[in-house]
Amino acid sequence: MREGTLILSSHRLVGNYVDGSPYSASTMTRLVSVDDWIEIEAQSSPDGSWLTMMSRVAAFHHKHAFASKENNGHDMGYRVALTVEELGEFAAAITKGKPDEEAAEELADLLILILGHSLAMKIDLESEFHKKMDRIMTREARRGRLGIRVTEYTEDES
């Protein structure tokens, strides 16, 4: 396959987003599974592309057969435990004043896991990201004791 060529899966996604809202009529075929994403030849260096990041994580999942029952790599309980472990390593790098390069590596571990979660759950994370950003951009911010926070508040949460 030539560099920059994109092959979309033959799967046509129809139905609803994770939150139950329907796909719009203009939604193109979206890649969600490891099998979908490994069809894309990714760059091996940073190119600013969502496609590159997702296809590289999918290739990693495929290489190690994470989806197989004996490997347990798509079990979300196990994946959440791995995420907590990596979050602890990131927190330690920050709180112990380790070099930024170490913190960056731990942050990359977290991103790889999160992208992998979307593969394990067959979620179109890019679409969900944009939907969420659209929602949170309409929210007001509040300052708490530790800093600014943007979330949905009820009247009881002052």
FENSUL-V428940 format. One record per helix or strand of 3 or more residues. SS is the DSSP state (alpha for helix, beta for strand). FROM is the first residue (numbers start at 1). TO is the last residue. Records with the same first field share a line. If there is no record, write none. Layout:
SS->FROM-TO + FROM-TO
//
This chain:
alpha->34-37 + 50-63 + 76-95 + 100-121 + 125-136
beta->141-143 + 148-150
//
